[in-house]
Amino acid sequence: MIPRRTLLSLLVGALSAASLPALAQQSPFDLGPEQPGRIRADEDPAAIAAVPKGFKFVEPGVLTVGISPGGPPLTTYATDAKTVVGADPDFAQLIADSLGLKLNLVPLAWADWPLGLTSGKYDAVISNVGVTEQRKEKFDFSTYRLGLHGFFVKADSKVTSIKEPKDAAGLSFSVGGGTNQERILLEWSKQNVAAGLKPLELQLFDDEAARLVALRGGRVDVVVQPHAQLVFIAARDKDIKRIGTLSAGWPLKSDVAITTRKGSGLVDALTLATNNLIRSGKYRQALARWGIEEEAVERSETNPPGLPKY
């Protein structure tokens, strides 16, 4: 029997695939399966040498990567409804190139990545996985992006910048109920009140469409949700704009990382390859292709401090 959570994820994927033709027509990015603009890299001898002798890849000569097609611009299905494209697939290709390997992307339901990785189905997972102290008990991490939320407003809004709690005083926000964004904004509001400033007004919605309707209809001043999603919507619809970003782990830094089995030995090679891609400029080119340069890291780290359990 298929677990209910996996079945729901597969149904969502099927529905997303069914809407691909319309999505592709509206997309500001190339969602075709051929991906002629994908950035490629040369082999990296240092990174190849850092792979432990005797390390057994799932398939010889191939980097097998688990990846969840959650939506553009990070990862989605191409117009053929089977090829996975986006910023994370592009980064996975750069890593495979650096290690002198072919790339095999294996689509998965995001909730299933831990079991798939520990059971040896994949060499690595590159799918917007954040570093947490709890996950570090079972997995190794090589960071490659910042975990950010975005503050977006209507294109004609008079609100121009949000960088800290005082900038948000008195504004109304559309946010997902029970999310990390809600937790952060409630703390910002508390700080503002303590400082004699106006609180934030939060309107909670369960889905993205409702949050955007509230913004476009003038019921709220700002929408807050994961940054990359809003980058895509802003580029596609051209009626909203970014006025700031926020660490997904505020007040702590939030890192997104390549994830491997704890102690597998592959993590050092992946961190080295990522840092060499950063130095070469290929890394930023790949992010820029999908409009998420804001999420670039200056340096990849192995197993940095992770977010605590809230």
C-alpha positions in Angstrom: 0.0 0.0 0.0 1.3 3.5 -0.9 1.6 5.7 2.2 -1.0 8.5 2.2 1.7 11.3 2.3 3.5 9.8 -0.7 0.2 9.4 -2.6 -0.7 13.0 -2.0 2.7 14.1 -3.3 2.4 12.0 -6.4 -1.1 13.4 -7.1 0.2 17.0 -6.7 3.0 16.1 -9.1 0.6 14.7 -11.6 -1.6 17.8 -11.4 1.4 20.0 -11.9 2.5 18.0 -14.9 -1.0 18.4 -16.4 -0.8 22.2 -16.2 2.7 22.3 -17.8 1.7 23.6 -21.3 -0.1 26.6 -19.8 2.8 27.2 -17.3 5.4 27.0 -20.1 3.6 29.6 -22.2 3.6 32.1 -19.3 7.0 31.2 -17.9 9.8 33.8 -17.9 12.3 31.0 -17.9 13.1 28.1 -20.3 11.0 25.1 -19.2 11.8 23.0 -22.3 13.4 19.6 -21.8 16.5 20.4 -24.0 17.8 23.2 -21.7 20.3 24.7 -24.3 21.2 27.5 -21.8 22.2 25.2 -19.0 25.6 26.1 -17.6 28.2 23.3 -17.7 31.6 22.9 -16.0 34.9 21.1 -16.7 36.1 18.2 -14.6 37.7 19.3 -11.3 40.7 17.2 -10.6 40.9 18.3 -6.9 37.3 17.4 -6.3 37.7 14.0 -8.1 40.7 13.2 -6.0 38.7 14.0 -2.8 36.2 11.2 -3.5 37.3 8.4 -1.2 38.9 5.4 -3.0 36.5 2.6 -3.1 33.4 4.9 -2.8 30.6 3.1 -4.6 28.2 5.3 -6.5 24.7 3.9 -7.0 25.6 3.5 -10.6 29.3 3.4 -11.7 30.2 6.6 -13.6 26.9 8.3 -12.6 26.0 10.8 -9.9 22.4 9.7 -8.8 20.6 12.6 -7.2 17.2 12.6 -5.5 15.2 15.7 -6.3 11.6 16.8 -5.7 9.9 18.8 -8.4 8.1 21.2 -6.1 7.8 24.1 -8.6 9.8 26.7 -10.5 12.3 28.2 -10.4 14.0 25.6 -8.1 12.8 22.4 -9.5 9.8 21.5 -11.8 8.9 19.3 -14.7 9.7 20.5 -18.2 7.1 20.8 -21.0 7.5 17.1 -21.7 6.1 16.3 -18.2 9.1 14.0 -17.4 12.4 15.9 -17.6 13.2 17.8 -14.4 14.5 21.3 -14.8 15.3 24.4 -12.7 18.0 25.9 -10.5 18.6 22.8 -8.4 18.9 20.5 -11.5 21.4 23.0 -13.0 23.5 22.9 -9.9 23.4 19.1 -9.8 24.7 19.1 -13.3 27.6 21.4 -12.4 28.5 19.0 -9.5 28.3 16.0 -11.8 30.5 17.7 -14.4 33.0 18.6 -11.7 33.3 15.0 -10.6 33.6 13.7 -14.1 30.3 11.9 -13.8 27.0 11.6 -15.8 24.0 12.9 -14.0 20.8 10.9 -13.2 18.1 12.9 -11.6 15.5 10.8 -9.7 12.2 12.6 -9.0 10.8 12.0 -5.5 8.2 13.2 -3.0 10.1 15.7 -0.8 9.0 14.0 2.4 10.6 10.7 1.2 14.2 12.0 0.7 15.5 10.8 4.1 14.5 7.2 3.6 15.6 7.1 0.0 19.0 8.5 0.9 19.7 6.2 3.9 18.5 3.2 1.9 21.1 3.9 -0.8 18.7 4.9 -3.6 20.7 8.1 -4.3 24.3 9.3 -3.9 23.0 12.7 -2.8 19.9 14.8 -2.5 19.8 18.3 -4.0 16.3 19.5 -3.3 16.2 22.6 -1.1 17.1 20.7 2.1 17.9 23.0 5.0 20.6 22.3 7.5 19.3 21.5 11.0 21.0 20.1 14.0 18.6 17.3 14.1 19.3 16.3 10.5 23.0 16.5 11.1 22.7 13.5 13.3 22.0 11.3 10.3 23.3 13.2 7.2 26.3 15.2 6.0 25.8 18.6 4.3 27.6 20.8 1.8 26.0 24.2 1.6 25.1 25.7 -1.7 22.3 28.3 -1.2 20.9 30.6 1.4 17.4 29.8 2.7 15.5 33.0 2.2 11.9 34.3 2.5 10.9 37.2 0.4 9.0 40.4 1.1 7.0 41.3 -2.1 4.5 44.1 -2.7 2.4 45.3 -5.6 4.4 46.9 -8.3 3.0 50.3 -7.6 3.3 50.1 -3.8 4.8 53.0 -1.8 6.5 50.4 0.5 10.0 50.3 -0.8 12.2 48.4 1.7 11.9 45.9 4.6 15.2 45.0 6.2 14.4 44.9 9.9 11.4 44.8 12.3 11.0 48.6 12.5 10.6 48.8 8.7 7.5 46.5 9.0 5.8 48.5 11.8 2.1 49.1 11.0 2.1 47.1 7.8 -0.2 44.2 7.0 1.1 40.9 5.8 -0.3 37.9 3.9 1.4 34.8 5.3 0.9 31.1 5.6 -0.6 30.0 8.9 1.6 27.8 11.1 4.7 28.6 9.0 8.1 29.7 10.0 7.3 33.0 8.4 4.4 33.5 10.8 6.7 32.7 13.7 9.2 35.2 12.7 6.7 38.0 12.0 5.0 37.5 15.3 8.4 38.0 17.0 9.0 41.1 14.9 5.6 42.5 16.0 6.4 41.8 19.6 9.8 43.6 19.3 8.1 46.6 17.7 5.5 46.9 20.4 8.2 46.7 23.1 10.0 49.6 21.3 6.8 51.7 21.2 6.2 51.1 17.5 3.0 49.8 15.8 2.5 46.0 15.6 2.4 44.0 12.4 -1.0 42.9 11.2 -0.9 39.2 10.0 -3.6 37.7 7.7 -3.2 33.9 7.6 -3.9 31.9 4.4 -3.4 28.2 3.7 -2.4 28.5 0.1 -0.3 30.7 -2.2 -3.2 31.7 -4.5 -5.1 33.2 -1.6 -2.1 35.1 -0.2 -1.5 36.6 -3.6 -5.2 37.5 -4.1 -5.1 39.3 -0.7 -2.0 41.3 -1.9 -3.4 42.2 -5.4 -6.8 43.1 -4.0 -5.2 45.6 -1.5 -6.2 43.7 1.6 -2.6 43.5 2.7 0.5 45.5 2.1 3.1 42.7 1.8 3.1 39.0 1.0 5.8 36.8 2.7 6.8 33.3 1.6 9.8 31.4 0.3 11.8 33.8 -1.9 12.4 31.7 -5.0 8.6 31.1 -5.5 7.9 34.8 -5.5 10.8 35.5 -7.8 9.2 33.3 -10.4 5.7 34.8 -9.9 7.1 38.4 -10.1 9.0 37.6 -13.3 6.0 35.9 -14.8 3.2 38.3 -13.8 5.2 41.6 -13.5 2.7 43.0 -11.0 4.6 42.4 -7.8 8.2 43.3 -6.8 10.7 42.4 -4.1 11.4 44.9 -1.4 13.5 42.7 0.9 14.6 39.2 2.0 14.7 37.5 5.3 16.7 34.5 6.5 14.4 31.5 6.8 16.0 30.8 10.2 15.9 34.4 11.5 17.6 35.6 13.6 20.0 32.7 12.6 21.4 32.0 9.2 19.6 29.3 7.2 21.7 27.2 4.9 20.4 24.9 2.0 22.7 22.1 1.3 23.6 19.0 -0.8 22.7 16.1 1.5 24.5 12.8 1.7 24.6 9.8 4.1 26.4 10.5 7.3 30.0 9.3 7.0 29.7 8.2 3.4 32.8 10.2 2.7 31.4 12.1 -0.3 30.8 15.4 1.5 34.3 16.8 1.3 34.4 16.3 -2.5 31.1 18.0 -2.9 32.1 21.0 -0.7 35.4 21.3 -2.6 33.6 21.1 -6.0 31.1 23.8 -4.9 33.7 26.2 -3.8 35.6 25.8 -7.1 32.4 26.4 -9.0 31.9 29.6 -6.9 35.5 30.8 -7.7 35.0 30.0 -11.4 31.8 32.1 -11.7 29.8 29.1 -13.0 27.8 28.8 -9.8 26.5 32.4 -9.9 25.8 32.0 -13.6 23.6 29.0 -12.9 21.7 30.9 -10.2 21.3 34.0 -12.4 19.7 31.9 -15.1 16.8 31.3 -12.7 16.7 34.7 -11.1 17.9 33.7 -7.6 21.3 35.3 -7.3 20.1 36.7 -4.0 20.4 33.2 -2.6 24.1 32.7 -3.5 26.5 31.7 -0.8 30.0 33.3 -0.6 31.6 29.9 0.4 30.3 26.3 0.7 30.7 24.8 4.2 30.7 21.2 5.4 28.2 20.6 8.2 27.9 24.2 9.5 25.8 25.0 12.6 22.2 24.1 11.7 18.9 25.5 12.8 17.6 24.3 16.1 14.3 22.6 16.6 11.6 25.3 17.2 
